[in-house]
Amino acid sequence: MSMKIRLARGGSKKRPFYSIVATDSRMPRDGRFLEKLGTYNPLLAKDDEKRVVMNLERVQYWLGQGAQPTDRIARMLEAAGARPKAARANLKSGTPGKAMAERAAKKAARAAEPAAEPAAE
């Protein structure tokens, strides 16, 4: 059985609240789970201690049983110090698309033209 530690969404529309759960990977996101390991409230401030609440002892147990954390849970565990920081390479995140790159080049060319005229005088 392939185990996951992931978020299960709760809360109402536009007011998300997540439970951190250990579940079989074949179950639906908000479906059946084996154990609730904590909570995550994204509406709280990032420095609030109640934003992420986890039972690290049980999380370590499930990791020992072979459960794989999702990307978001892995980041939470790294922030809590329960896992070593992993190197991530998101190579395309900062590069603009083709159309945006063309617009930026045109804008830079227009900005350079007026600056060149006063310098010539």
MOZIWO-V328555 format. One line per field, one symbol per residue. ss: DSSP state (@ for helix, = for strand, . for the rest). psi: psi as a letter, one per 40 degrees, with the letter a starting at -180 (. if undefined). A space follows every 10 residues. Layout:
ss=???
psi=???
//
This chain:
ss=..======== ==..====== ====...... ....====== .......... .===.@@@@@ @@@@...==. @@@@@@@@@@ .......... .......@@@ @@@@@@@@@@ @@@@@@@@@@ .
psi=hhiihihhha iahegihihh ihiheeiide aiidiheaih geeiidehee dhhigddddd ddddeeihii ddddddddde eeiihihihg dedehiiddd dddddddddd dddddddddd .
//
